[in-house]
Amino acid sequence: MRDTGTVGRPTAEQIERLFVGSAPRLTRGEIAAQAGVSPQLAQRIWRALGFATPADDTPAFTDADLAALRRVAGMLGGELIDEETVVRMARALGQTTARLAQWQSEIMIGAMLDTSGPPSDAELAGVLEASRLLLPDFESLLVHVWRAQLAAAGTRLLANTDLDADMVPGRLTLAVGFADLVSFTQLARELDEQGLAELVETFEGRASDVIASHGARLVKTLGDEVLFTAPTAETAARVALELVDAIRDEGREVRVGLSYGPVLPTMGDVFGTTVNLAARLTAIARPCTVLVDPQVAAAVEGRDGLAVQRMRRRPARGLGMVQPSVLRRS
């Protein structure tokens, strides 16, 4: 590791200089004027990205911030998108990258530092130097993966349109699955913080691998629960059964609920009665069991390797009586 000239503990200024380049020199009014946008829009974009609003007379913005805001002004000037769309895009970018940055930082710290005690100044300097060396490659990979994810999202949308010719813009017809880790509350009491973190990471990692391997989409993770969608009921059914097996191989149990129908995609998430029904089916499923709604049951009946067994009708909170079926391998 080469000497960066850092003596002692890295400072906030050194970290900012590494990741964002030049030091802040522009106030909010100055950056808005030089970029050609209103101060109000600049403030809305900054807040949407997840950053605190500085005082009017505080130099808080860098040359890189100015270049980015000029790009926004150019997009608005070309009338490709309006201001509300810009703010919504900024919020999506801010929330996603904030989680990504925090996650990557935790991975680097866990890999390079002994978390059993406080790190030394030299160890912190080592993390900063490793970040400097890896930053260009991570940046390139980030752009590549983002473009690949855009292509995947567009392909999924096209496939959904082909499957549902009557699809209303803004709504999709999808299979929705919830997978819930059994006895998580008890496990949380029994494990220490490190053990609990490893449990959650293992569960989310295995679930993510299984979902991606079938071309489905992991919508979100909630610690002991994952939400996923698939273009067809059959795909969701195969994901669910493999997920039960994969988690059982880790010595844990999971239960899954599946439903199929219209959903409302918003901010990368999905909402609607179909999502609620999948959650209710998960709540009444037994460990290592997959429960499905009538739409999924009808779609997978007779499919190779799949079988369903109808159960008695059950009450589901907020949805009245539902007719679940147990999904199994034939």
HUZI-V967567 format. One record per pair of residues at least 12 apart in sequence whose C-alpha atoms are under 6 Angstrom apart, sorted by the first residue. I is the first residue (numbers start at 1). J is the second residue. Records with the same first field share a line. If there is no record, write none. Layout:
BEGIN
I = J, J
END
This chain:
BEGIN
8 = 121
9 = 121
10 = 125
23 = 62
24 = 59, 60, 61, 62
25 = 59, 61, 62
26 = 59, 61
27 = 57, 58, 59, 60
28 = 56
31 = 66
35 = 69, 70
45 = 87
48 = 90, 91
49 = 90, 91, 94
50 = 94
171 = 263, 264
172 = 262, 263
173 = 261, 262
174 = 230, 231, 260, 261
175 = 229, 230, 232, 233, 259, 260
176 = 228, 229, 258, 259
177 = 227, 228, 257, 258, 278
178 = 226, 227, 256, 257, 279
179 = 225, 226, 255, 256
180 = 224, 225, 254, 255
181 = 224, 254
182 = 253, 254
200 = 223
211 = 239
216 = 229, 230
217 = 229
233 = 296
234 = 300
244 = 288
253 = 287, 288
254 = 287, 288
255 = 285, 287, 288, 289
256 = 282, 290
257 = 278, 281, 282, 290, 291, 292
258 = 278, 292
259 = 274, 278, 292, 293
260 = 295, 296
261 = 274
290 = 326, 327
291 = 325, 326
292 = 324, 325
293 = 324
305 = 329, 330
306 = 328, 329, 330
307 = 327, 328, 329, 330
308 = 326, 327
309 = 325, 326
310 = 325
311 = 324, 325
END
